[in-house]
Amino acid sequence: MTTTEAPARTYATYSAPLWQRLLLTRETAVIALTAAVILYSLANVPNFDGPLTLKFLLQDVAPILLIALPMTLVIITGEIDLSVASIMGLSSVLLGVLHENGMSVPAAALLALLAGLACGALNGFLIAYVGLPSLAVTIGTLALFRGIAVGLLGTKAVTDFTEKWADLATDTIGESRIPLVMIPFAVLAIGFVVLLHFSTFGRGVYDIGLNSEAAHFTGVDVARTKMVLFLLSGVVSAFAGIYFTLRFGSARGDNATGYELQVIAAVLLGGVSIFGGRGRLHGVLAGVVLIGVISSALRLESVTVNVTNIIVGLLLVASVILPNVLGWAGSRLPRKAQAAPPGPRPDKDAASAAV
C-alpha cells in the first residue's frame, strides 16, 4: 500500500528578513542622518570644509565621545550616571591644584584618575550594593563632586601649565587633521566594543537591562557588573576632565558644567533605550558626531547656542519617537514564511503506522 507524503508545513516567522534587521534600526538611521548632515554642511556651510574644522570638531566632541563609552553600558543596564560632568570638574581642579603645588603633570593626572575611580566606586557601591536608585544617587553626587571642586579652588583658575602639555592636548597625528586624543579614544572604543558585544560580561549587561532578577538567576553577578560599570564611568570621566583642562590650559571648578546632559542626549539619540536592555556603541558614536557636526555647522553660520540647544533637543525627542515609526514600518512589510524545521511529523508517522 502506498501512502501520500504530507506536504511540509510552514510557520509564520516573527523575525524580519536580515536586510530589514540591518537597515530598519535606530543606529542605521542615525548613521544615515549624520552622513546627510555632513554632506549638506560641506556643500552649503561656509568654511566647513576648511583645514581646521575637522580638528576643532573632534576636539570639541572628544570628552563626550570618551564619556559616552561607559555611559552606554550604564544606561543599557537600566541605570544612569548624572555625575560624570562633576567628576570632570573635580579631576580638572585636582590636576590644577596639585600641579600648582609643585607636582608634575603626569603625577597629578594619575591622582586625578584615582579620584575619578573613587567617585565611581562611591556611586557604584550605593547603587549596586546598597540598592539605591541611580538617578537619586548621581543627582546627589553631581552636587557633591561639583561642590568639592569649587570648594578646593574657589573662583580662581590655575593656568600655569607648561606649553608642552597644552600642545599634547591640541596637536594632531602627523600632518593629518585628527587630534592626538583620538588615539586613546580609539583604544578605549575598541575595548568597550569588545567588552559589550563580544564577551559574556556584555551579554550580562544586556540581561540586566532586560530583567535584573532573571539575569541574577541565570548566573550574572548583577551587583559586581554595575560596580564595574560605575568604576569605568568614573575613571573615564576623570580622563576626559584632564584632557579638557590641558586643551584649554585652565583648571576651574566649573569646567564641563552641563556636559552630562550632552552625553546622555548623544547616547539616547544613538539608539540606546532609556529603559535598558537595548543599544549599540556604533549608533552612540554616530549620535555624538551628529550633535558635534550640527553644533559646528551652526556655529559657522553664526547661530546662537540657544538655537543649537533647541535643535539638539528636537533631535532627542525625534529619537524617542523613531523606534515606534520603524516598528510600524517593519510591521507593514511582508513577512517571509519559513519551512518547518526538520524532525518527525506526527501526520506522516501516523500514515506510516497505518501501513
N, C-alpha and C positions, 0 to 999 in steps of 0.2 A: 504494500500500500504506500502510495506516495503522499507526501504532505506538501502543502504550500507554505513556504517560509514567510513568516510575518514580516511586514515592512518595518524598517528601522524607525523608531520613534524619535521625534525631535523635541527639544526643550527650549523654551524662551530664555535667552540669556539676559542676565541683569547687569552685565558689564558691557560698556560700549566698545566698538572696534578700537584697535590700537591707535589709529590716527586721531580719533576723537579724544582718547585719553591723553594724547600728547599735545594736541593743539587747543582743545577747548578747556584750558586751565587758566587760572589767575596768573600763574607765573609766565606763561606764554603771552598772555595779554599785556602784562606789564613790560616784558621784554620788547614786544612789538611797539608799544606806545613809546618806550624810551628811544628806540631806533627812529621812529617817526619824528619825535621832538628834536632829536639830534640833527636829522636831515633838514627839517624845516629851519632850525636855527642856523645851520651852515649856509642855507640858501638866502635867508631873509634878515638875519640879525647882524648888524654892522660889527665887524671885528671879532665875531665869534670864532672865525677860523684863523685868528691871529696867533702869533707864536707863543704867547704867554697864557692864552685862555685855558688850554688843557692843563697846564701846570697849576694855575691858581684854582681851577675847578677841583682837581684831585686833592690839592692841599686843603681846600675847604671841606670836602666830604670825608677826608681821611679819618678824623675822630669818629664820625658817625659810622663809617664802614667798619672800623675796629669794634666799636661797642655793639653794633648790630649783630655781630657773630654770636657772642654768648647770649644776647637778648633774645635771639631767635629761639634758641634751645629753651630758655627760661619760659617764654610765652607758650611754646609747644607743650610744656608740661602743665599749662593752665595757670601759671604764676606770672608775676610781673615784678620788675625792679625799677622803681622810680628814683632811686638814689644814685644812679650812675653819674649824672652831671655833678652832683655834690662830691662824689669821690674824685672826679676830675679836678674840681676846685681844691679839694684837700691835698691831693698829690701835688698840684701846682704850688700851693703855699709851702708845703714841706720842702719841695725842691728849692724854692727861693730862700726860705729861712735858713735851711742847713747850708746852702752854698754861701749865703751872706755871712755866716758864722765860720767860714773857713774850710768847709768840707768840699771836696772835689765834686764835680757834677755827676760822674758815674756813681760815686758812693751815695750821694744824696738821692739820685734816681733809684738806686737799689732799695733804700729805706722807704722811699715813696711807694714803690711797688709792694713792699711788705705791708705798708699801711693800707694799701688798697686790698691786699689779701685779708688783712684783719677786718676791714669793713665788710667784705664779702662773707667772712666767717660769722660775723655778728648777725648779718641778715639771714644767712643760711641756718644758723642754729635756732634762731627764733621761729623761722618758718618751718624747717624740716623736723626739728626735734621737739620744740615747744608746741608746735601746731597752730601758730598764729597766722592769720591771713596775710599774704604777701603785700596786698595793697595797703593795709594799715601799717605794717611793719616798715615798708620802704618809704611811705609818706613821713613816718616819724624819723627814720634815719636820714632822709633827704634834709630835713631841718637840722638834725643833729650834726651831720658831717659838714654842712654848709656853715653852721654856727661855729664849729671848731675852727674851720678855715678862716672865717672872718675874725674870730677872736684872736687867732695867732698873729695875724698880720695887720688887722685893723683896716684903715682906709688907704694905707700906703701900698706901694708896689715895689718889688725887687726887680731891677732891670740890669744889674751888673754882670750878666752872663757874657762869657768871652765870645768873640766873633766866631771861633772855631765851632762851638756848639750850635750857635744860631745858623751858621752855614750848613751844618749837618742836617738840620731840620728843614732847610729850604732848598738844598741842592737837588739836582736831577741826576738820573742814571746816565752817565756818559754825556753824549751830545743829544740825547732824547729830551722830550718834554715831560717825562714821567718822574715825579719826585722820588727821592730815596725811600721815603716812608712806605712806598708801595711794596718794597721788598719784604719787610717784616709783616705787612698786611697779607701778602701773598702766602707766606709761610703759615701764618695763623689761619687763613682761609682754607688752605689745603687740609690743615689739621682738623678744623671744625667740620669740613665736608666729610672727611673720613670718619670722624667721631659720630656724626649724626646719621649718615647714610650708609655706612659700611661697617658698622660694629654692633655688637649686642647691646652696648651702652645706649647707642642711638635708638635701637628698637625699644629699649626700656623707656626712653624719653617720650616716644610716641604713645606707648602703652599707658604711661602715667597720665598723659593729657586726655586720652580717651576714657579711662576709668582707673583711678589710682588704686582702688580696692582690688579690682580684678588683676591689676599689674602686680600688686603685692602677693596675691595667691598664686601667680604664675612664676614667682621667684625673683621679681625685680625688687631690689632694695630701694624703696621709694625715698626714704629719708636721706640715704647716702647720695643718691643721684641728685636730689635737689641741693644738697650741701655742696657737691662738686660744682654744680652749675652756678651757684651764687659766688663761690670762690673764684671761678673763672670770670664772672662778670666783674667782680671787684678788682682783680689784678689787671684785666684788660682795660677797664675804665681808668685805672691809675696810669697805665702806659699811655693811653690817649691824652690824659692830662699833662703828662711830661712832654709829649710831642707838642701839644697846644702851647705850653709855656715857652718852649725853646723856639717854636716858629715865630711867635710874636715878641719874644725876648722880654716877657713881662709875667711875673708871678703875682697874682692877685686873688683875694678871697672870693671874688665874684666871677672868676673865669668860668666859662662854659655854662653860665646860667641859662636854663631853658633847653639845653641840649637833650634832656631826657625825652621831651615831647617830640623832638625831631627824630630821634632814634625809634621811638615807638611808632610814630607815623610811618616811617620808612618800612619797618618790619610788617606792619599790618597792610600797607599798600603792596608789599611784595608777596602777599598771599597767605600769610600766617594767620590762623584763626585765633581770635582773642579768647575763645573758649578752650583752646588747646587741642592737641591731637592731630594738627594738620599744618603743613608748611614745608618749604624747601629753601635752602640757602641761596640758590641761584636767583630765585624770584626776589628775595630780600635785597640782594646786592643790586639787582636791576632797579628796585624801588629807591634805593639810596641814590643811585646815579641819576634816576629820573628827577628826583627832587633837586639834586645838585645842578643838573642841566637847566631846569626851569628857572631856578634862582639865578644862575649865571646869566642866562639869556635876558631875563627881565632886568637884571642889574645893568647890563649893557644897553638896554632900552630906556634906562633912567626911570624905571618903575620903582615905586617906594616899597619898603619892606612890608608894610601893612597889606598892600595888594598882593604881594608874593605869598604872605601867610594865608590870605583868603583863598588863593588858587590852590595851595597845598592842602588846605582844609577841605575844599571841594573834591580834590582828588581822593582824599582819605574817605570821605562819605561815599564816593563812587566805588571805591574798593570794597566797601561793605555791601553795596548793592550788587556788584558784579557777579558774585557766586550764584545769586538767585537767577540772574539773567542767563548765565552759562548753563545752569541746571535746566532752565526752561528750554533753551535752545537744544540741549542734548536730548531732552525728552521728546522733542518734535522730530528728531531724526529717526529713520527706520532702524530697528534692531535686527541684528543678524542672528538667525536661528542656528543652533549647534546640534550636531547629531548626538544621540545618546552615547554615553561612554561605553567602551567595550565591557562585556560581562554577561552573565546568564540572563536571559529574558524569560520571565515567567510564562508568557504565552507560547513561546517556542518550546520550552521544556514540557508544557502540558501536551502540546501536539505530539511531541516525540514519545511521550509516555503512552499516548493513546495508540500509537502504532504498535 
